[in-house]
Amino acid sequence: MFLPQEIIRKKRDSVPLTRAELSHFIGGVVDGAVSEGQIAAFAMATLLKGMSIDECVSLTLAMRDSGEILGWIGLPGPVLDKHSTGGVGDHVSLVLGPLVAACGGFVPMISGRGLGHTGGTLDKLESIPGYNTTPDAETFRRTVRDCGVAIIGQTTSLAPADKKIYAVRDITATVESIDLITASILSKKLAAGLDFLVMDVKCGNGAFMNNLNDAQALARRIVEVANGAGMRTSALITDKNQPLASSAGNALEVREAIEFLKTGRANPRLREIALTLSARMLLLSGLASDMPSAMEKLESALSSGRAAEIFQKMVHHLGGPSNILETYQSLLPIAQTHLDVPSPEEGFITRMDTRDLGLAVVALGGGRTRVEDQINHSVGIVFHAALGTAVTKNQPLATIHAADRSSAEAAAQALLRHIHIGDTAPLATPNILETME
């Protein structure tokens, strides 16, 4: 018989835990035999003492097995996905899913809501009238089968242990544990029945991992544990010292994503990262033999309109309009107040405090400060200048989309505090810092 307190003691004392012990502990988390206090003690011991690769694989598999595991038998292509650690202006998923599906992949994407300063894919999609982020299992399966992609939220049946453990980590200063982050991400991806996964680990002042060493450690651990659990995985470490796209805010980002899919034109940072992540997915799963052929397939999916049509089909399957590509400008919510923010001086944009810019969107109503908060999907910021851009005095740096004049002016003041202008352009940083196989 395994006692929760003995498992906690062993972790506290750096004694390796067996797969059976971790499976028993996670089973107790789900059925209530393990208390919140014991979950907190286990999480803190793990944060302080760490886990071996074998322990982290065992924990991940136990969390995967705590609920339903989806199967995708009979699909005529690989089942694959990508996961990002979160960012400001990051709507890559809205573009990547349809792109990969247009190239022969099947993407059952389980996404999340905004967390802290970062935007959430589900919040963005819910700005589309009628879009259902919590469909029943049969609708989810049918959408993946018919469209090649479905982007929905985590159901209560997938990795329920993760939800309980995360709720405790969130209030006990143990969110930062790389081992628990790894198990949390991968247990849900494994439960979704994936064969292949590409990770986008963000690094910079707008990321949860704000230095390269921490980002490398997380990427390395995820790749090692995922492959150890039987899911082929690679990772990119990408720069997050400025918003990824030209807009930050739910409906604004959906507009930008649709325009990318319809025209192939996009913010250069967004385009490079979205296409590179998609290409890595094609390579990892065997849908392309090398990077040039992967890129050629993706460019064809854009220029032919196939990716855009798949996005529209997915939206309709999940309750949205059947003609979103033609009607998005009028259907997506539009903020009542628009306010340009002029540059106070001439120079170069030397720094963007990305986390604070994300919080400015939250303050406008585009994110939550409490779980029960309602989001205003219309608000946000459209950026007219990027890091390193030369600007003249009074040139618009951004346009605030707000519910009223007072909140727009408050956001403008925040923006001026967090976009820094100097005499010398900063050194250029690559968008993709590292690739881990």
Number of C-alpha atoms within 10 A of each C-alpha: 5 11 14 21 14 11 21 23 15 14 22 18 11 16 13 14 19 14 17 13 20 22 19 19 25 28 18 18 23 19 11 10 15 18 13 16 11 18 23 22 21 23 26 21 21 20 19 14 15 19 22 15 15 17 18 27 26 23 29 29 25 24 31 26 21 23 18 16 18 16 12 18 8 7 13 11 16 20 25 29 28 26 20 19 16 26 31 28 28 25 27 23 21 22 25 28 27 31 31 27 26 25 22 15 26 27 27 27 23 22 19 17 16 20 13 18 25 26 29 23 26 21 22 23 24 19 21 22 16 14 20 20 23 15 17 10 12 9 14 20 19 15 23 24 18 15 22 28 31 29 27 21 17 19 16 11 13 24 29 22 24 23 16 14 22 19 14 19 21 12 10 14 13 22 19 13 21 22 25 24 17 22 26 21 18 26 27 26 28 25 22 25 18 24 18 24 26 25 24 22 26 28 26 20 20 26 24 21 21 16 13 17 11 14 24 22 12 21 25 16 20 27 23 22 27 27 17 16 18 13 20 20 26 25 25 24 22 23 26 26 23 23 25 26 23 22 26 31 30 32 29 25 28 24 16 21 23 21 17 19 26 19 13 18 14 16 14 13 18 23 17 14 21 20 20 19 24 28 28 27 26 28 16 22 20 14 20 19 12 14 14 11 15 23 18 13 19 24 16 17 22 23 14 14 17 20 26 27 21 21 27 21 23 24 25 18 22 21 15 19 20 14 13 22 17 12 11 18 13 9 14 20 18 18 18 12 16 18 18 20 22 17 20 15 13 15 19 21 23 19 19 24 18 25 23 19 28 26 22 27 27 25 20 25 22 27 31 22 15 8 7 7 10 12 17 23 23 23 31 34 31 20 19 15 17 23 21 20 14 17 20 14 12 13 16 17 24 22 21 30 26 26 19 15 15 11 18 26 16 14 27 22 13 16 23 18 13 17 21 16 23 15 11 12 16 14 9 8 11 10 17 18 15 16 15 15 15
